[in-house]
Amino acid sequence: MTDTQIPAETASAPVYSVPQERRIVTAVPGPKSEELHARRSKVVSSGVSSALPVYIERANGAILVDVDGNQFIDFGAGIGVTTIGHTEQRVVAAAADQLQDVIHTLFTITPYEEYVRVAELLATHTPGRFEKKSVLVNSGAEAVENGVKIARKFTGRRAVAVLDHAYHGRTNLTMAMNYKAHPYATGYGPFAGDVYHAPSSYPYRDGLSGQDAAARTIAYLEKVVGASDLACLVVEPIQGEGGFMVPADGFLPTLQSWCTENGVVMIADEIQSGMARTGRYFASEHFEWVPDLVLSAKGIAGGLPLAAVTGRAEIMDASHPGGLGGTFGGNPVACAAAVAVFESIESNGLLAEADRIGSSLKAGLERLKQRYDVIGDIRGRGAMIAIELVQPGTGDSTKVPNPDAVSRLVAHAAQHGVLFLSAGTWGNVLRFLPSLAVSDSLIDDALHVLDDGLASLG
């Protein structure tokens, strides 16, 4: 295939306002993007960087269109935000209708039905059959902060535990919770205290069973933190920025059992892995894990800012009236979009679409792994897949990280109309985080570009 066109979709495929194809018509970045970037450099903080300095004019389905007319297959989805597709018709219509009615009142002053409906849907779709309640906020980091706050209020304890390789945000508390300091925390301290980093399950590198990995984590929590001082353990069921690590079977349920026995609130950070991304509403379901609290954000509102803490009613009700909330949390337009996202997941069969995407990606990546020994590991679930790159010839015993290969592949793909993202503690993970609108033909085309990039590594 050329860089300008891929085969047309079948007649039964959804109708999109942007042709679902890769098309490069200028240099990347093109002249209009370069002009905008010069304007940006004068007025936008240099602390706000961009993975690819092309400026997007339109987006639909799985395609981004820049101001120069280049079309990119989007395997980033705004880092997992546009899960059901860019400018999905149902979401656009719901948000537009709500804009005509009520844009803002502040739920803690004069409430509205849309907030209540989102909480009802979260109570239905988060893991567990017990009574649940929610609070809606603006962002993933804000959800993490509120989850910790609620757990501390419920338990009367101070300490917070997280896992190695975790990422939880850019606020003061969440920077302390992150495993990797740079670039998220460099020079921004001092940070919140009483945060402890426990060993995680990383099957590719530690080789431990879920039970053995959990025993190692529990030993740390008991010896270094002390169960009687621990308010909560915050865990990504599939780690995001850390490199899409999938824990060994039994790891998460074993930790939950220990937390329950010791009065510790176990919190699932599903900010990147939730909302149908992995072929389940929440990735916790893959591991038969029923957490006490679930954190949602990113894909929950189709691109509008919304996040949530949902969990056991007795934990959520521990906060006194007025202790939770915020000016824009649960904005009615974002809530209307979120309701539309839930409806789209059901009516469009998007859980099955995530499974389809995962199967297509893994099959294609396995074929590449057989040809390129730089690919050390393939892992993930649904539309949340990654490959970990290692130095060729280092073998299973050393698995030396290869971040340079990831950087080169990301750059190669961008020049040929595919947006990939890097990840991983050592920067050696290439992640595939497409929307659930991506077709098999787009996946094949993107893997064709990846194949050429891998061949160029030498």
N, C-alpha and C positions, 0 to 999 in steps of 0.2 A: 504493500500500500504506500501511497505517497503521503507527504505531509499536508496535502491540500484537501483530501477527501477520503471518506470511508463509505462503504455501501449504505444505501438508504435503509431506514428501518422498515420493518414489515408493515403491511396495511393495518394490522391489528394493534400496532403500538399506539400509545397516547399521542395526541397532537400537541406539539410544542410551538411556542412563538419564536423560538430560536432553533434552527436546524441542529440536531444532535450529532455534530461531527466536529472533528479537529480540523482547523484551517489556519495556516500561518501565511500572512500576506505581506508582512514587513519584517524588519529585524525585530528582535525581542530584547529590550523594549523598543517600541517604535517611536517615531518622532513626536507624536502627540503625548505619549507617556513621558518621554524625556522632558518635554516642555512643562508638563504638570509636575514632574519630579523637581525641576528647578524652582518652581513656585513653592512647592512643599518645603524645600530645604530652607527657605527664608522665614517660614512662619510656624512650622511644626517641630516640636522638640526632637532632637536627634535620638533621644531615648526611646522613641516610638519607631521601631525599625519595620521593614517589610521583607518577607521572604522572597518576593518577586516584585520588582518595581514596575509593574504594568498596572495601569489605572483602568478599572472595570466600569464599563458603561451600562451593560445589560447582563442579566444572568437568567437562565431558565433551565429547568431540568438538571442535567449534569454538566452544563456548558457555561463557561464564563466568556464574555465578549469584551475585549478592551477597546479603548477609545480609537485605536488604529484599525479596528476591524478584525484583529486576530481572535480566534476561538480556541479556548483551552478546555480539555477534558479535566474536570475538577475532581481530584482525588483528595481534597482537603475538606471541602464542605464547610469552610469557615471554622476549621478545627471541630468538626462534628456538629455544627449548628443546623445547617440546612439539610437535615437528615432525610426529609421526605421530598427534597428537591428544591431548587431555587424557584422563587415566585410561584409556588404551588397554587393552583387556581382556587382551591377551597379556602386556603389561608388568606390569600389576597382579598377574596370576597368578604370573608368574616371580619377582617380588620377594617376594610373600607366601610362596611355597614356600621360597625361600632363607632368609627370616627364621626359618623353622622349623628349618633345618639349621645354618648358620653365619652369624653376623652379622659377626664380626671375629676375625681372628687376627694380621694384619699379614703381607703376602705375603713380606716380606724375613726373616721369622722362620720361619713355617710356611706354605708356599704352598698353593694350592688351584686346582682345574681351571678355575673360571670366569674367572680372570685370563688363563690360557693361551688359553682359547677366544676371548676378546675380541681378544687379540693375533693369533691365527690369522685371524680375520675381517678385521681391519684390514690384515693382510698381503695378503689376497686382494683387497680392494676399494679400497685406495688406488692411485693411478696408478703404473704401472711394473711390469715383469715380473721385476725383479731380486729377490734375496733381501732380505727386510725383517725388522726387529725393532721392538719397541715398549717403551715404559715408560708405565705408567698413573699418572695423578695426579688431582687433585681439580677443578681449574677451568681455564678458558681461559688466564687470566693465568699460572697455574702451568705450563701447557704451553708458553707462550711463553718463560718463564724457563728451563725445562729445555731447550727447543730451542736457545736461545742458548748455554747452558752446554755442551751436547753439541757444538755447532759449534765453540766456542772450544777445547774439549779436542781435537777431531779435527784442527783446523788449526794449533793453537798460536798463533793470532792473537787480537787484542784487539777490533777495531772491529766495530760492528754498524750496518748500514744498513737504513733503512726508507723508505717512500715518503710523499710529501705526502698529506695527508688521511687518513692511516692511524689506526686505533685498535687497541690491543693489550692494554689492561688498566689496572688501578689499583694494582699493586704498584710499588715504587720503580723498578725497571728499566723496566717497561712504561709508567709515566707519562712517562718520558723518551723512550720510543719513540712515544708518541702525537703526532699533529700539532697537535691543538687542546688548549690547556692548560686552559681553563676549561670545565666545573667540576672536571675530573678531577685537576688538579695544582695548582690555585691555593693557594698558601701552604704546600704540603707539602714543599718542597725542603729541602736540596739533593738533586739527583737523580744517578743513575748516569751516568758519563761514557762517552766513546767511542761515542756514538750519533749517527748522521748521517742527515739527512733529504734524500732525493734527489727530484727531480721525478718525478711519476707520469704516467700516461696518463689524461686527462680529456677524451674526445672532444667532449663538448658545449661545453666552454669553450676547449680549446686547438686543436681542429681538426686535430691531427697524426695521421698514419698510425702504425700500431704500430711500424714500423721507425724512423721519425723520433723518436717519443717515446722509444723504447728508446735511440737514439743520444744523446739529451739526458740520459737517466738515466746511461748509461755514462760520458759525459764528466764528469759530476759525480763519479761514484765514482772515476774515474781521477785527476782533478785535485785534488779536495778530500780524499778519503779515502786513496787509494792502494791498488791491488789487493793488494799484498803484505802490507798490514796488515789487510785485511778478512776477518773470520771468516765472516760470513753476511749475506745480504740476505733480509729477512723481508717477505713480500708477501701481502696478501689478494687472491685472484684476482678477487673482486668485493668492493669495499670496503664495510664495514658501516656503522658510525657515521658515516663520512665522507660517506655519501650514496648507497650502492649504485652507485658508479661501475663501469662495465664497461669494461675496457681495450680499446683498438683491437686488431684482429686482428694477430697477430705480435709484440705487445709482450712477452708473457711468455716465449714460446720463445726470442726473441732475447736476453733477459736471462739465461735459463738457459744458453744457449750461451756467453755471455761468462763467467758464473760458473764453468762447467765448465772452460773454457780457463784460468782464473786461479786455480783451486783454492779458490773461494769456495762455501760451502754455501748453496744457495738453498732457503728454507723457505716453504712454503705455509701461511699462517694461514687454515685452513678452519673456524675455530671457529664462525662464523655461517653460512657458505655451504656447509658440508659435510653429510653424512648425508641425502642425497636431497632436500635443500632446493631445488635448482635443476633437478631432472630428471635429474641424474647423482648418483652417490654423492658425488662431490666436484666442485666447480665448475671445478677445474683442467682437467677433461676437456673442457670446452667449448672450451678454447683450445689443445688439443693440447700441454699443458704437463705434463711429468713432473718434479716437484720432487724434490729430494734428501730432504727431510723434510716430513711433513705433520702439522699440528696439528689435533686434533679435540677438541670439547667440546660444549657446549650440547645439541644434539639427539641425542647419542650414546646416552643412557640414558633417554630418555623422560621426563625431569624429575628424575631422581636425579643427584647430583653425581659426575661422572666426566669425565676428559679424558685425552688421549693424545698422545704424540710417537711417530710411526711413520716409519721411513725406511730408507735403505740400511744393510744389516747392518754394513758396515765402519765407517760413521760412528757408528752406535748403540753398537757394541762398543768405541769408543775410550775410553769412560769405564771407570775401574777399578771392581772389585767394591766395593759399598758407596757409590759416588759418586752413585747415583741412588736415588730412593725417597722414602718419606714415610709417616707413620703411617696415614693413611686412603686413600692412593692405591691405586686398584683395589680398593676395598671389595667384598666378595663379593656383597652385595645389589645394588649399582650395576652390577656386572659381569653378574649374571644378567639385570637389566633391559636392559642393552646387547645381550646375545645375543638377547633377545626383540625388540628394535628391528630388528636385522638380519633376523630371521625375518619380521617384519611387513612390512618393505620388500619382501621377495621375494614372500611369499605373497599380499599384498594389492595387488601391482602399483603401489607408491607412486611409482616413478619416472615412470610414465605419468600418475599423478594430479597430480604436480607440473607436468608439461607441460600438462595440462588447465587447471589453475589459472592458469598463466602466460598461456595463450591467452585465457581468459575475461577475466582482468584487463586485459590489454593491449588487447583489442578494446573493452571498455567504457571504458577510459581514453582511447583514441584518439577515441572519439565525444565525450567530454567536452572533449578538447583542441580539437576543431574549433569548439566553442562558447565556450570560455573561454580567452582569450589569456594568462591568468595562468599556465597550464601551459606551461612552456618545454620540458620534455624528459620523455620516458617511457623508462625503461630497466630492465634486470634480466633474470633468467632464472628460469623456473619460478615457484615460490612465494616469490620474492625480487624484488619489483618496486617501483619508486619513481617519483614524479613530482617534478621540480624546479620550484618556483614562482618566478616573476620578476614584476617590476613590470609591469602591463599597459601596452602601448604602447611599451615600451623597445626592442623589436625584437631581432633576432639579434646586432646589433653590440655592445650593452651588456650585456644579460642581467642587469639589476640584481636581486640576490637579494631575495626577499620573505618574510622570516621571519614577519611579522605575519599573512600569509594562512595560513601553516601553523598557527600558534597558534590562530587563529580556527576553522579547519577541525577541528582536533583537539578543541577544546572543543565545537563544534557536534555532532560525531559522538558524543561521550560522552553528551551530553544526550539523544541519540536512539538510544542502545543499540549503538553501534559503537566499538570501541577501536582507534584508529589511533595510530601512533607518529611522532614527528618524527625527523629526522636531518640530516646535512650540516654541513659546516664553518661555514656561515653560518646554520644552523637553518632553511633554506628548502626542505627535502626532506621530503615525506610518504611514508613507507614502508609497504608492504603485505607483511606477514610472517606469513600465516596458517598454520595447521596444514594438513597434507595431507588432513584430514578435511573441510575446508570444501567445501560443495556449490556448484554453479553458482547455485542459487537464493539462497543466502546471499551469494554474491559480488554478484549483481544487486541484492539488497536493500541491501547496504552501499554500492554505487555510487549507488543512489537517494538515500541519505542524503548522500553526498558531493556529488551534483548539487545538492541543496537548499542545502548549505553553500556551494558555489561561487556559486550564484545570490545568496546573501545577502551576499557580499563587496561587491557594488555595482560 
